[in-house]
Amino acid sequence: MAKQGKLLVKVCGMREKANIEGLLQLPIDYIGHIFYPKSPRYLASPLAISYPASVKKTGVFVNESQEQIKQHIQDFDLNAIQLHGDEPAAFCQAFQASGVEIIKAFGIDDDFNWDRLAPYLPYVDYFLFDSKSAAYGGTGKAFNWNKLKDYPYDKPYFLSGGLSLENLKEVPAFADARLIGLDLNSKFETEPGLKDLDTLKKALKIINHEQISSK
Ligand SMILES: O=C(O)c1ccccc1N[C@@H]1O[C@H](COP(=O)(O)O)[C@@H](O)[C@H]1O
């Protein structure tokens, strides 16, 4: 796999105002809010926070209705949606005119068939590869990254699933021009929905200064 350029950083599962305001002082690219009621990171109502234009506010949905997602795009002023359930390709297509980036997540295990992604290629901006789980996400478990060596498409993807200070150091070994970003979530929390900003700063240092990216 080829070496990638600067990696985008998405920090997900944010729900506390002060914690978000602290996070927005850090050089991140995407901030994720979980709109899945079964998640311990569920965010129910908009927060009175002004986000810089450089940070894409991303709504994470699991098998939600199109109407609810469209309402959330308006109510939360979302720049991107991350569809983290079993949404079919036509569901992604329905949001093409909505002006938001579309990230389609898939739970990956050793048996995952990459052919499943083909119908989505015209309708999504990015894929996101997480560990396969019944909870859909936020498990803190990494999948076997060797599986990515078989990924057959040009579509850029985010790497997700149990990323931590420890395994971030292993990302360069899987350097891939299609790897566009990293999604940091439960391994950077003191409790679900509350991020430890000092640990995130260490992660950003690894990502930006230890040649995980070429910047
Ligand atoms: O974080 C959650 O609670 C969650 C629940 C349901 C779907 C997705 C969720 N989060 C996403 O899960 C991945 C991996 O998170 P982790 O690092 O393993 O904790 C990440 O993309 C989150 O956006």
Ligand as a Chemical Component Dictionary entry (heavy atoms), coordinates in Angstrom:
data_LIG
# 
_chem_comp.id                   LIG 
_chem_comp.type                 NON-POLYMER 
_chem_comp.pdbx_formal_charge   0 
_chem_comp.three_letter_code    LIG 
# 
loop_
_chem_comp_atom.comp_id 
_chem_comp_atom.atom_id 
_chem_comp_atom.alt_atom_id 
_chem_comp_atom.type_symbol 
_chem_comp_atom.charge 
_chem_comp_atom.model_Cartn_x 
_chem_comp_atom.model_Cartn_y 
_chem_comp_atom.model_Cartn_z 
_chem_comp_atom.pdbx_ordinal 
LIG O1  O1  O 0 -20.002 5.408 19.859 1  
LIG C1  C1  C 0 -21.076 4.822 19.870 2  
LIG O2  O2  O 0 -21.704 4.661 20.932 3  
LIG C2  C2  C 0 -21.679 4.279 18.612 4  
LIG C3  C3  C 0 -22.865 3.607 18.683 5  
LIG C4  C4  C 0 -23.454 3.100 17.543 6  
LIG C5  C5  C 0 -22.861 3.291 16.313 7  
LIG C6  C6  C 0 -21.656 3.957 16.220 8  
LIG C7  C7  C 0 -21.046 4.458 17.351 9  
LIG N1  N1  N 0 -19.823 5.102 17.281 10 
LIG C8  C8  C 0 -18.917 4.902 16.208 11 
LIG O3  O3  O 0 -18.243 3.677 16.420 12 
LIG C9  C9  C 0 -16.988 3.738 15.815 13 
LIG C10 C10 C 0 -15.950 3.020 16.643 14 
LIG O4  O4  O 0 -15.874 3.513 17.931 15 
LIG P1  P1  P 0 -14.794 2.925 18.996 16 
LIG O5  O5  O 0 -13.495 3.619 18.728 17 
LIG O6  O6  O 0 -14.663 1.453 18.773 18 
LIG O7  O7  O 0 -15.355 3.279 20.311 19 
LIG C11 C11 C 0 -16.699 5.213 15.559 20 
LIG O8  O8  O 0 -16.719 5.386 14.162 21 
LIG C12 C12 C 0 -17.860 5.943 16.136 22 
LIG O9  O9  O 0 -18.264 6.962 15.246 23 
# 
loop_
_chem_comp_bond.comp_id 
_chem_comp_bond.atom_id_1 
_chem_comp_bond.atom_id_2 
_chem_comp_bond.value_order 
_chem_comp_bond.pdbx_ordinal 
LIG O1  C1  DOUB 1  
LIG C1  O2  SING 2  
LIG C1  C2  SING 3  
LIG C2  C3  SING 4  
LIG C2  C7  DOUB 5  
LIG C3  C4  DOUB 6  
LIG C4  C5  SING 7  
LIG C5  C6  DOUB 8  
LIG C6  C7  SING 9  
LIG C7  N1  SING 10 
LIG N1  C8  SING 11 
LIG C8  O3  SING 12 
LIG C8  C12 SING 13 
LIG O3  C9  SING 14 
LIG C9  C10 SING 15 
LIG C9  C11 SING 16 
LIG C10 O4  SING 17 
LIG O4  P1  SING 18 
LIG P1  O5  DOUB 19 
LIG P1  O6  SING 20 
LIG P1  O7  SING 21 
LIG C11 O8  SING 22 
LIG C11 C12 SING 23 
LIG C12 O9  SING 24 
# 
